[in-house]
Amino acid sequence: MNQAAASSAPGAADLRHRSEAEASALPPLLVQAQMLAGSVLLGEHGRRRAGTGDDFWQYRPLQQGDSRRMIDHRRSARGDVQFVREREWQIAQTVHLWTDLGASMRFSSSPDLPQKIDRARLLALATSVLMLRGGERVGLTGGKLPPRSGKAQVLRLAEALSAEDDADYAPPEHRAMVPHARALFISDFLGPFDELQLALTKAADRGVRGVLLQVLDPSEESFPFSGRTRFHSITGGLTHETLKASALRDRYLDRLVERRDALETLCRAAGWRLGLHHTGDSAQSALMWLYHALERSAA
């Protein structure tokens, strides 16, 4: 017995070592997102219903990331462009993501709080994990990462979401969205409003419905500044210094309310839902809200 136990011990140690090595090779964001998604217990995904899925919906041009097996050769033979034949279930199960990776999102008012960009990435990827587990196709807006299903897509999304944008405010990407699909946009939405308005208008024109999630640091809601204060953007391109910061509080909060009202009006017009999340609040509760909001947007 002792000899058998001794001989099996190295094998167990080797297995543990290889498992730890494989886990360490995964992006930390992916590990966190999988843990967060695993903490949310959900039933069978609502899109897997009998009686749907076989109805033809549309032809669309072949996109980067599409399998060659998806090509409809009869339709493609009419011209020089290769077309893919999409069915109703493929449209219903497609989710596009846009996560603001601009410099303004790299803000945290306290070492105890995550940066807005880190929370946005985490929620976007954890939502993707849940959707992919339910059989959805998930991808990024813009066409760089077309919607796909399967476990490999999670890693692709994690790598794409780990990038950063040097601009203070990154404009929403609205290209290459599948008509009648769903979408999730996550940002602080404090940048130029015209770009966001254009993106949601384009989405609505294609029948795309979705969710905006505004992610803010708690200090951006309370404005706890007083006395001499120097405000500057993350990149340093914008600066403002005042001797009495408290005098700016009311004007700032009024502008914040105006932006919130504008977001709500825009979402109503486009048929989208609007949510608010503070980085000091639970990521799990935000994920639950996002998942159910996206489900309702598909109805």
N, C-alpha and C positions, 0 to 999 in steps of 0.2 A: 504494500500500500504506500509506504513512504517513497519507494523508488518510483512508482507510477506518478505520485503527486509531484515529485521533484522533476520528472521528465516533462510534465505538462506545464509547469510554471513558466519556463522560458517562452513557450508558445503564447501563453496568455499575455506575458509582458510585451512580446513582439507585436501582438495584435493591438494592444493598448497604445504602443508607441506609434504604430502606423496610423491608427485612428486619430491620435492627437496631431500627427504631422499633417494628415489630410484636412483636419479642421482648421489648423493654423494657416493653411494655404488659402482658405476662403477669405474674401474681403470681410473685415470686421462689420461693415454695414450689413452684409448678407446674414451673418450670424445673428446680429441683433434683430433684424427683421424677421427671421425665421422663429426666433424665440418669442417675439411679440405676437406674431401670427399664431403661434402655437398656444398662446395664452387665451386666445379667443375661441370659444367652442361654438361651432356653427353646424347646422344640420346640412342635409343634402342641398346642393346648390339649386336654386329655383329655375335655372335655365335648362336643366336636364328634364324635359317634359316629354312624354309620349305624344305623338301626333304632330310635332313640329320638326322642321329641319329639312324636308325634302323639296320644298317649293323653291323654284328658281327665283332669284332676285335681280341680278344684273350681271353684265360683263364689265370688267374693268381691266386696264392695261396691267401687264405683268410688272411687279415691283421688286426692288432689291429685297432678297430674303425669301421670296416665294419659291416653292419647290417647282421644278420643271414638270412634275407630274400633274400640277394644277392647271396647266395650259389647256385651253379648249382649242384643239387644232382645227376644227371645222370653222369656228368663228375667226381664228387667226389667219386662215388661208385666204380670207377676202382682201387682205392688205399686208403691209409691212410690219404692223404692230402685233405683238403677241398678247392675247387676252386670256384672262382667268374667269371662269364661270363661278360666281358666288351664289350660295343658297341662303335662304332666310335665316337659318340657324347660325350661319357664319357671321352675318351682320349683327344679330342679336347678341352674340357672344364676343364681340370685339370691344375692347376698352383701350382708349388712347390716354397717355399720361403726358403732362407737361409740369415739370418741377422747376421753379425759379432757382437758378444756380448763380445769380448775380451777386456782386459784392455786398449789396445792402443786406443780403440774407446772412452774412457772416457776422452777425451782431449778437452779443449776449451782455446783459447788464451785470451779470454776476458769474463768478467761476462755478457756482453751484447750479447754474442753468445751462442747458445746451444752447448752442447757436441755433438761430432759426433755420439755417440751411441743413443742419444735422437732423433736426426734428422733421423737417419737410422730406428729406431723403428717406428717413426711417419710415414715415407714414406711407409714402408713395410705394416703397418696396414691400412693406408688410401687406398693404392692400393688394399689390400685385401677386404676392404669394397666395393670399386667400382666393383671388380670382382664378389663378392658374390651377389651384387645387380643385376648383369647381368646374374645370373644363373650358374656361374662357381663353380667348386669345388676347394678349396684352402687349402693347408696344408703345413707343414714344411718338409724339406728333413730329412732323417734319420729314418723315421718311427714312431717317438714319437707322432706326431700329423698328422695322415693320412689325405689326402684331403677329405673334406666334403663340402656340400653346407648348406645354411641356416644361420639364424641370430645367432644361438648359437655358430657357429664356430668362429664368430668374437671375442666373449668373450674368447674362448679357445686360440685363437691366441694372444690376448692381454696379457693373463696370461703367455703364453710361452715366448713372446718377452720381458717380464719384468725381466727375469732372467739375470744373469751375469756370465761371465767366468773369472776365476782367472788368466788364462794364459795371457801373454802380447799379443799374437796373436792367435786367435782361427782359426783352419784350417777349410776350407769349408767342409760341410757335403754333401756327394753325394750319400748316400745309399737310397734305397727304392723309387727311382724316377720312375714314371710310364713311360714306353716307349712311345715316341712320344708326351709327354706332353710339357708344357712350364715351365720355371723356372725364378726366379728373385733372384740374389745374390747382397747383399748390404754390402759394407765394405770400408775401406780406401785402402785395397789391398797393404799395405806397408810391410806386413809380408813375410814369406818364399814363394817363387814363385812356388816351386815344388808342394806344396799341392793344390794350385789353378789349376795348369796345369793338375794334376791328376783328379781333380773334373770335369773340363770341358771336358777332354778326355773321362771320363766315361759317362758323360751326352751325348756327341756327339755320342758315340757308341750305345746309346739307342735311338737315334733319338730325344733327348730332345733339343729344341732350347729355347733361352731365352735372358736375359739382365743382364749385369754387371753394377751396378751403383757405381762409386767411390765417396765417401763422404770425403771431406777434409776441414780442417779449413783454412781460408784465409792465416794465417801465414805459413802454410805448403807449400804454393805456392810462397810466397814472401820472406820468410826467413829474417825477419826484425831484426836480432840480430847483435850486435856489442860489442866490448870490452870483458871483462871477463865474461864468461857465463858457467853455469853448466847445461848440458843437462842430463835428466834422464827419464827412462820409467815410466809409471804410477805406476807400482808395485815396482819400485826402483831396479829392478834386473839388469838394464843396466844403466851405467852412463858414462859421458864424460865431462871433464872440459877443457876449452881453454881460453887463455888470449886474443885472438883476433878472436872472432866468425865470423867477417866479412870475414876473410880469408877462411872460410869454405863454403861461400855462393855459389860460382861458382861450386864447386865440388858437393855440395848438389843438386843444381838445375839440373846439368847434370845427376845425378843419378835418379832424379825424372822424367826427360824426358825419360831416358832409361826404367824406369818401365812403363811409359805410353805407349811407343812404344811396349814393350813386351805384355802389356794387349791388345793392338789393334791387334797385330799379332795373339795372342791366340784366340781372339774373331772371327777374320776372319776365322781361321782354323776350329773352332767349329761351325760356322754359327750363332754366337751370336752377339748382339749389345752392344756397350760400351757407357756409359754416365758418365759425370762428374758433381758433384754438390758441391758447397761451402756452408758451414753452414750460411754464411752471406747473401745468396741469398734466393729468395722466395721459400718456400716449395710448394706453389701452382703450380708454373711453373714446378718444378721438378716432381710433381705428374702427371701433364698433359703429360709431356714427357714420363714418365714411362708407363702410361696407353696406349698411342698410340704405344710406342715401343713394348710392349707386344702383342698388337693387330697385328702389322706387323710381329712379329715373328711367329704368328700362320698361316700366309698366306702360 
